């Protein structure tokens, strides 16, 4: 059986790692604020509010964005009523995803 060597525990390294994450979150929040993107702090991380996030995902519409949108549909964060919030092109993209999900079910 293989064994794994554990490194000596270091409070200093742990504290430094937590501080690094906190600093990155602070920079992300500042960047979102400067760009005029509304954001929410979730679990200590700054993320765009759901409307802005969905608009961003529909605009980019890369495979990973479509997967994220499908996940949001699956868990009920968004639904077909969201299409009214966006311009025609983005609304059509959302309807396309909803339709593809319905065809798979």
C-alpha positions in Angstrom: 0.0 0.0 0.0 1.4 3.4 -0.9 1.8 6.0 1.8 1.5 9.7 1.4 4.0 12.0 3.2 2.2 14.8 5.1 3.9 18.2 5.4 4.3 19.8 8.8 1.2 21.9 9.6 1.8 25.6 9.5 -0.6 28.2 10.9 1.4 30.9 9.0 1.0 29.2 5.7 -2.7 28.6 6.3 -3.2 32.3 7.3 -1.3 33.5 4.3 -3.4 31.3 2.0 -6.7 32.7 3.5 -5.4 36.2 3.2 -4.4 35.6 -0.5 -8.0 34.4 -1.2 -9.5 37.4 0.6 -7.3 39.8 -1.3 -8.2 38.2 -4.7 -11.9 38.5 -3.7 -11.4 42.1 -2.8 -9.8 42.8 -6.2 -12.6 41.0 -8.0 -15.2 43.1 -6.2 -13.3 46.3 -7.0 -13.1 45.3 -10.7 -16.8 44.6 -10.9 -17.6 47.9 -9.2 -15.3 49.9 -11.5 -16.9 48.2 -14.5 -20.4 49.2 -13.2 -21.5 45.5 -12.8 -23.7 45.0 -9.8 -22.4 42.2 -7.7 -23.2 40.2 -4.6 -20.8 38.6 -2.1 -21.5 34.9 -1.9 -19.6 32.7 0.5 -17.0 35.4 0.8 -16.7 35.8 -3.0 -17.8 38.7 -5.1 -19.9 37.5 -8.1 -22.1 39.4 -10.6 -25.8 39.5 -9.6 -27.8 36.8 -11.3 -29.3 39.1 -14.0 -25.9 40.4 -15.0 -24.4 36.9 -14.8 -27.2 35.4 -17.1 -26.8 38.3 -19.5 -23.0 37.7 -19.6 -23.5 33.9 -20.2 -26.0 34.5 -22.9 -23.8 37.1 -24.6 -20.7 34.9 -24.6 -22.7 31.7 -25.3 -19.6 29.5 -25.3 -20.1 25.8 -24.5 -19.2 26.4 -20.8 -21.6 29.3 -20.6 -24.4 27.2 -22.1 -23.6 24.5 -19.6 -23.7 27.0 -16.7 -27.1 28.3 -18.0 -28.4 24.8 -18.3 -27.3 24.2 -14.7 -29.1 27.3 -13.6 -32.3 26.2 -15.4 -32.0 22.7 -13.8 -31.8 24.0 -10.2 -34.5 26.6 -10.8 -32.4 29.8 -10.5 -33.7 30.9 -13.9 -36.7 29.8 -16.1 -38.4 30.7 -19.4 -39.8 34.0 -17.8 -36.2 35.4 -17.8 -36.4 35.7 -21.6 -38.4 38.9 -21.2 -35.5 40.5 -19.4 -33.2 40.5 -22.4 -33.0 41.8 -26.0 -34.4 39.5 -28.7 -31.1 37.8 -29.6 -30.3 36.9 -26.0 -33.9 35.8 -25.3 -33.8 33.5 -28.4 -30.6 32.0 -27.0 -32.2 31.3 -23.7 -35.3 29.8 -25.5 -32.9 27.6 -27.5 -31.4 26.2 -24.3 -34.8 25.6 -22.8 -35.9 23.8 -26.0 -32.8 21.6 -26.1 -33.3 20.7 -22.4 -37.0 19.8 -23.0 -36.0 17.6 -26.0 -33.5 15.7 -23.9 -36.1 15.1 -21.1 
